[in-house]
Amino acid sequence: MLNKPQVLLVGDRRALARKTSFRYNSFRPPTKTTRKEVFALSKDDNSLAHTRWNCKYHIVFTPKYRRKVIYGKLRADIGRILRRLCELKEVEIIEAHAMPDHIHMLVKIPPKISVASFMGYLKGRSAVIIHERHAHLKYKYGNRSFWARGYYVSTVGLNQKTIEKYIREQEAEDRLQDTISKREYVDPFSKIKPQK
């Protein structure tokens, strides 16, 4: 049978003078049910030395001048480069899709790495590798700069499935929007007489 934990005041010198220290007197070992409740937060939680974490981010970044260059061989090569760089930083790619003019990624970044430092690493190293493998790009983008300066980032909470679906279906939606005619069937600049 467990004893109730003692309630000690901050200035209680008698508690500090005992053989055991203050922190062990007020500690009650967790029961099996408590332990399950603590660690049953999510099945996809990860852990470091003293933390349990589940940090997911939706990231979007674009090539310089938002040129539509991510296609064909370059698209596959960029995908391999980004996957390898994420592996080196222990970042898990949950979902990713390369559009012709931007890249969507749903990633799980450990809390020891800030999003800003990860993006600086990812865009900087990938630009260097892309220019090494595809030297002809330096005429369009200058020396060693492939990505635009900024990026979009959003935390992912309970809407992870919605964001995964959005990333997967984004290209189809863009194609559908491109097929919609933007032609005006009535010339707005012609003089139209109002009907009586």
C-alpha positions in Angstrom: 0.0 0.0 0.0 1.4 3.4 -1.0 1.7 6.2 1.5 0.2 9.5 0.6 3.0 12.0 -0.5 3.9 14.5 2.2 3.1 18.1 1.6 6.1 20.1 2.5 6.4 23.9 2.7 9.2 25.6 0.9 10.8 26.9 4.1 10.4 23.5 6.0 14.0 23.0 7.3 13.1 19.7 9.1 12.3 18.0 5.7 15.6 19.1 4.3 17.4 17.8 7.4 16.1 14.2 7.1 18.1 11.4 5.6 16.3 11.4 2.3 16.0 14.6 0.4 12.9 16.6 -0.3 12.3 15.5 -3.8 12.2 11.8 -2.9 9.8 12.4 0.0 7.2 13.9 -2.2 7.7 11.4 -5.1 5.2 8.7 -5.7 6.1 6.0 -8.3 3.6 5.9 -11.1 1.3 2.9 -11.3 0.8 0.8 -14.4 -2.3 2.7 -15.4 -0.5 6.1 -14.9 2.5 4.9 -16.9 0.2 3.9 -19.8 -1.7 7.2 -19.7 1.6 9.2 -19.8 3.1 7.3 -22.8 -0.1 6.6 -24.8 -0.3 10.2 -26.2 0.3 9.1 -29.8 1.7 6.1 -31.5 3.9 8.2 -33.8 5.7 10.0 -31.0 9.5 9.9 -31.0 11.9 10.3 -28.1 15.2 11.9 -27.4 17.2 11.5 -24.1 14.6 13.3 -21.9 11.8 14.2 -24.2 8.9 12.7 -26.2 8.1 14.7 -29.3 5.8 14.8 -32.3 6.8 18.0 -34.2 5.3 18.0 -37.7 5.5 20.9 -40.2 4.1 21.7 -43.6 6.8 23.4 -45.6 6.6 25.1 -49.0 9.5 26.6 -50.9 10.1 27.8 -54.4 13.0 28.1 -56.9 14.4 31.5 -57.6 12.0 33.7 -59.6 9.4 30.9 -59.2 10.6 29.5 -62.6 8.9 26.3 -63.6 12.0 24.1 -63.8 11.2 21.2 -61.4 10.3 18.6 -64.0 11.8 15.5 -65.7 15.2 14.4 -64.7 15.8 17.5 -62.5 12.6 16.7 -60.5 13.7 13.2 -59.7 17.2 14.4 -58.8 15.9 17.1 -56.5 13.7 14.5 -54.8 16.7 12.2 -54.1 18.9 15.1 -52.9 16.2 16.4 -50.5 15.5 12.8 -49.1 19.2 12.3 -48.5 19.7 15.6 -46.8 16.7 14.9 -44.5 18.1 11.5 -43.6 21.4 13.1 -42.6 19.6 15.4 -40.2 17.2 12.6 -38.9 14.2 14.4 -40.3 11.4 12.1 -41.5 9.5 13.0 -44.7 5.9 12.0 -44.2 4.6 13.4 -47.5 6.3 15.4 -50.3 5.4 16.5 -53.8 7.4 18.5 -56.3 5.3 20.9 -58.4 6.8 22.6 -61.5 7.3 25.8 -59.5 7.4 24.9 -55.8 7.9 22.0 -53.4 5.5 20.8 -50.7 6.9 18.8 -47.8 5.2 17.4 -44.6 8.2 16.7 -42.3 8.8 15.6 -38.8 11.7 17.6 -37.4 13.3 16.8 -34.0 13.0 19.6 -31.4 16.8 19.8 -31.2 16.7 21.4 -34.7 14.9 24.7 -35.3 12.8 24.9 -38.4 14.8 28.0 -39.6 18.2 26.2 -39.2 16.8 23.1 -40.9 15.5 25.1 -43.9 18.8 27.0 -44.2 20.6 23.7 -44.3 18.2 22.0 -46.7 18.0 24.9 -49.2 21.7 25.8 -48.9 23.2 22.3 -49.3 20.6 21.2 -51.9 21.4 24.3 -54.1 25.1 23.5 -54.0 24.5 19.8 -54.9 22.0 20.8 -57.7 24.6 23.2 -59.2 27.3 20.5 -59.0 25.2 18.0 -60.8 23.4 20.4 -63.3 26.1 23.0 -64.1 23.9 24.6 -66.9 21.6 26.1 -64.3 24.2 28.7 -63.2 23.3 30.7 -66.4 19.7 31.1 -65.2 20.2 31.3 -61.4 23.6 32.7 -60.9 26.3 31.1 -58.9 25.1 28.5 -56.3 21.6 30.0 -55.7 18.7 27.9 -56.8 16.0 28.5 -54.2 14.1 31.8 -53.5 14.9 33.5 -50.2 11.8 32.7 -48.2 9.6 29.7 -47.4 6.2 28.9 -45.9 5.9 26.8 -42.7 2.9 25.7 -40.7 2.6 23.4 -37.8 0.5 20.3 -38.2 -1.8 19.3 -35.4 -4.9 17.1 -35.8 -5.4 18.0 -39.4 -2.4 15.8 -40.7 -4.6 13.7 -43.0 -6.1 16.8 -44.6 -2.6 18.2 -45.3 -1.3 14.9 -46.7 -4.3 14.8 -49.0 -3.8 18.4 -50.1 -0.1 17.7 -50.9 -1.0 14.6 -52.9 -3.8 16.2 -54.9 -2.3 19.7 -55.4 -0.9 19.0 -58.8 -4.2 17.7 -60.1 -6.0 20.8 -58.8 -3.5 23.1 -60.4 -4.0 21.3 -63.8 -7.7 21.7 -63.4 -7.4 25.4 -62.7 -5.1 25.8 -65.8 -7.8 24.2 -68.0 -10.5 26.5 -66.9 -10.9 29.1 -69.6 -10.1 32.7 -68.6 -11.3 34.1 -71.9 -14.0 36.7 -71.7 -16.8 36.1 -74.1 -18.0 39.7 -73.9 -15.5 42.4 -74.8 -15.6 44.8 -71.8 -14.2 47.6 -73.8 -16.7 47.6 -76.6 -19.6 50.0 -76.5 -22.6 48.0 -75.6 -25.9 49.8 -75.8 -28.2 49.0 -72.9 -31.3 47.1 -73.8 -34.7 48.8 -73.3 
